[in-house]
Amino acid sequence: MSQIIVEDANTWRVSGELNFATVGALSTEFTQPPKVVDLCDVTRTDSAGLALLIEWLKQSKEAPITFRNMPAQMVSLATVCGVQDILL
């Protein structure tokens, strides 16, 4: 299970797994974009988790999001997919 914890109006912390089974529920919670998304509590991710972050960036073009504490697994995926410049 994964969840979004709203730390304050500008910061969200994501916890749990970001994968095909969990990102659908998380995408519906993205109504008011934060300025910072902290990924320190993400335990596992796959390409669906990476796609979720890219989608969040697309939805918040007027106020870009900063991703903090991105897991090494996600950094590797972003590098392989060639999207590290927009996420890191």
C-alpha atoms as an extended CHARMM CRD file, in Angstrom:
* protein
*
        88  EXT
         1         1  MET       CA              0.0000000000        0.0000000000        0.0000000000  PROA      1               0.0000000000
         2         2  SER       CA              1.1580000000        3.5120000000       -0.6620000000  PROA      2               0.0000000000
         3         3  GLN       CA             -0.1110000000        6.8350000000        0.5430000000  PROA      3               0.0000000000
         4         4  ILE       CA              0.4070000000       10.5560000000        0.3870000000  PROA      4               0.0000000000
         5         5  ILE       CA              0.9860000000       12.3440000000        3.6610000000  PROA      5               0.0000000000
         6         6  VAL       CA              0.3550000000       16.0730000000        3.4870000000  PROA      6               0.0000000000
         7         7  GLU       CA              3.0300000000       17.6370000000        5.6790000000  PROA      7               0.0000000000
         8         8  ASP       CA              1.9020000000       21.1950000000        4.9370000000  PROA      8               0.0000000000
         9         9  ALA       CA              0.3730000000       23.1970000000        2.0870000000  PROA      9               0.0000000000
        10        10  ASN       CA              3.5780000000       22.9680000000        0.0770000000  PROA      10              0.0000000000
        11        11  THR       CA              4.9970000000       19.5380000000        0.9130000000  PROA      11              0.0000000000
        12        12  TRP       CA              3.7590000000       15.9950000000        0.4210000000  PROA      12              0.0000000000
        13        13  ARG       CA              5.5360000000       12.8330000000        1.5410000000  PROA      13              0.0000000000
        14        14  VAL       CA              4.8800000000        9.6550000000       -0.4320000000  PROA      14              0.0000000000
        15        15  SER       CA              5.2660000000        6.3260000000        1.3410000000  PROA      15              0.0000000000
        16        16  GLY       CA              5.0910000000        2.6860000000        0.3140000000  PROA      16              0.0000000000
        17        17  GLU       CA              5.4150000000        1.2260000000       -3.1550000000  PROA      17              0.0000000000
        18        18  LEU       CA              4.9800000000        3.1800000000       -6.3770000000  PROA      18              0.0000000000
        19        19  ASN       CA              4.0330000000        0.5520000000       -8.9250000000  PROA      19              0.0000000000
        20        20  PHE       CA              1.3230000000       -0.4180000000      -11.3710000000  PROA      20              0.0000000000
        21        21  ALA       CA             -0.9730000000       -1.5980000000       -8.5760000000  PROA      21              0.0000000000
        22        22  THR       CA             -0.7160000000        1.5770000000       -6.4810000000  PROA      22              0.0000000000
        23        23  VAL       CA             -0.2690000000        4.6020000000       -8.7300000000  PROA      23              0.0000000000
        24        24  GLY       CA             -3.8960000000        4.7480000000       -9.8640000000  PROA      24              0.0000000000
        25        25  ALA       CA             -5.1240000000        5.5650000000       -6.3830000000  PROA      25              0.0000000000
        26        26  LEU       CA             -2.3600000000        8.1220000000       -5.8440000000  PROA      26              0.0000000000
        27        27  SER       CA             -3.0810000000        9.9340000000       -9.0950000000  PROA      27              0.0000000000
        28        28  THR       CA             -6.6190000000       10.7250000000       -7.9550000000  PROA      28              0.0000000000
        29        29  GLU       CA             -5.2570000000       12.4740000000       -4.8350000000  PROA      29              0.0000000000
        30        30  PHE       CA             -3.3890000000       15.0010000000       -6.9610000000  PROA      30              0.0000000000
        31        31  THR       CA             -5.8720000000       17.8470000000       -6.9850000000  PROA      31              0.0000000000
        32        32  GLN       CA             -3.8670000000       20.7380000000       -5.5410000000  PROA      32              0.0000000000
        33        33  PRO       CA             -0.2100000000       20.3320000000       -6.5400000000  PROA      33              0.0000000000
        34        34  PRO       CA              2.4230000000       20.7640000000       -3.8330000000  PROA      34              0.0000000000
        35        35  LYS       CA              5.7490000000       22.5070000000       -4.3980000000  PROA      35              0.0000000000
        36        36  VAL       CA              7.7520000000       19.6090000000       -2.9460000000  PROA      36              0.0000000000
        37        37  VAL       CA              7.1670000000       15.8570000000       -3.0570000000  PROA      37              0.0000000000
        38        38  ASP       CA              9.3980000000       13.9590000000       -0.6430000000  PROA      38              0.0000000000
        39        39  LEU       CA              9.9940000000       10.3640000000       -1.7120000000  PROA      39              0.0000000000
        40        40  CYS       CA             12.0470000000        9.3450000000        1.3470000000  PROA      40              0.0000000000
        41        41  ASP       CA              9.5320000000        6.6790000000        2.4090000000  PROA      41              0.0000000000
        42        42  VAL       CA              9.0940000000        5.0110000000       -1.0010000000  PROA      42              0.0000000000
        43        43  THR       CA             10.0850000000        1.3970000000       -0.5130000000  PROA      43              0.0000000000
        44        44  ARG       CA              9.9460000000        0.1400000000       -4.0990000000  PROA      44              0.0000000000
        45        45  THR       CA              9.1290000000        1.5370000000       -7.5150000000  PROA      45              0.0000000000
        46        46  ASP       CA              8.8320000000        0.6050000000      -11.1630000000  PROA      46              0.0000000000
        47        47  SER       CA              8.1340000000        2.3920000000      -14.4280000000  PROA      47              0.0000000000
        48        48  ALA       CA              4.5460000000        3.1230000000      -13.3540000000  PROA      48              0.0000000000
        49        49  GLY       CA              5.9030000000        5.1010000000      -10.3910000000  PROA      49              0.0000000000
        50        50  LEU       CA              8.1630000000        7.0340000000      -12.7290000000  PROA      50              0.0000000000
        51        51  ALA       CA              5.2250000000        7.7180000000      -15.0450000000  PROA      51              0.0000000000
        52        52  LEU       CA              3.2240000000        9.0200000000      -12.0770000000  PROA      52              0.0000000000
        53        53  LEU       CA              5.9030000000       11.6050000000      -11.2620000000  PROA      53              0.0000000000
        54        54  ILE       CA              6.0390000000       12.7150000000      -14.8920000000  PROA      54              0.0000000000
        55        55  GLU       CA              2.2440000000       13.0500000000      -14.9350000000  PROA      55              0.0000000000
        56        56  TRP       CA              2.3460000000       15.1490000000      -11.7620000000  PROA      56              0.0000000000
        57        57  LEU       CA              4.9050000000       17.4210000000      -13.4250000000  PROA      57              0.0000000000
        58        58  LYS       CA              2.6590000000       17.8090000000      -16.4750000000  PROA      58              0.0000000000
        59        59  GLN       CA             -0.3120000000       18.7080000000      -14.2870000000  PROA      59              0.0000000000
        60        60  SER       CA              1.6280000000       21.3530000000      -12.3670000000  PROA      60              0.0000000000
        61        61  LYS       CA              3.3340000000       23.2800000000      -15.1490000000  PROA      61              0.0000000000
        62        62  GLU       CA              2.4130000000       26.6460000000      -13.6320000000  PROA      62              0.0000000000
        63        63  ALA       CA              4.1400000000       25.7780000000      -10.3350000000  PROA      63              0.0000000000
        64        64  PRO       CA              6.8570000000       23.1840000000      -10.9210000000  PROA      64              0.0000000000
        65        65  ILE       CA              7.3320000000       20.4210000000       -8.3680000000  PROA      65              0.0000000000
        66        66  THR       CA             10.6370000000       19.5540000000       -6.7580000000  PROA      66              0.0000000000
        67        67  PHE       CA             11.1560000000       15.8720000000       -5.9970000000  PROA      67              0.0000000000
        68        68  ARG       CA             13.2440000000       15.2500000000       -2.8900000000  PROA      68              0.0000000000
        69        69  ASN       CA             14.9470000000       12.0430000000       -1.7170000000  PROA      69              0.0000000000
        70        70  MET       CA             14.2690000000       10.1030000000       -4.9060000000  PROA      70              0.0000000000
        71        71  PRO       CA             15.0880000000        6.4060000000       -4.3640000000  PROA      71              0.0000000000
        72        72  ALA       CA             18.1220000000        5.0250000000       -6.2070000000  PROA      72              0.0000000000
        73        73  GLN       CA             15.8790000000        2.5800000000       -8.0940000000  PROA      73              0.0000000000
        74        74  MET       CA             13.8290000000        5.4820000000       -9.4710000000  PROA      74              0.0000000000
        75        75  VAL       CA             16.9390000000        7.5090000000      -10.3630000000  PROA      75              0.0000000000
        76        76  SER       CA             18.2100000000        4.4960000000      -12.3280000000  PROA      76              0.0000000000
        77        77  LEU       CA             14.8920000000        4.1340000000      -14.1560000000  PROA      77              0.0000000000
        78        78  ALA       CA             14.8030000000        7.8480000000      -14.9660000000  PROA      78              0.0000000000
        79        79  THR       CA             18.3420000000        7.6660000000      -16.3420000000  PROA      79              0.0000000000
        80        80  VAL       CA             17.6110000000        4.6200000000      -18.4940000000  PROA      80              0.0000000000
        81        81  CYS       CA             14.4370000000        6.2700000000      -19.8170000000  PROA      81              0.0000000000
        82        82  GLY       CA             16.2190000000        9.5620000000      -20.4940000000  PROA      82              0.0000000000
        83        83  VAL       CA             13.9780000000       11.6670000000      -18.2510000000  PROA      83              0.0000000000
        84        84  GLN       CA             16.4090000000       12.3710000000      -15.4320000000  PROA      84              0.0000000000
        85        85  ASP       CA             16.7820000000       16.0190000000      -16.5180000000  PROA      85              0.0000000000
        86        86  ILE       CA             13.1160000000       16.7850000000      -15.8510000000  PROA      86              0.0000000000
        87        87  LEU       CA             12.9140000000       14.8690000000      -12.5630000000  PROA      87              0.0000000000
        88        88  LEU       CA             16.2330000000       15.4630000000      -10.8300000000  PROA      88              0.0000000000
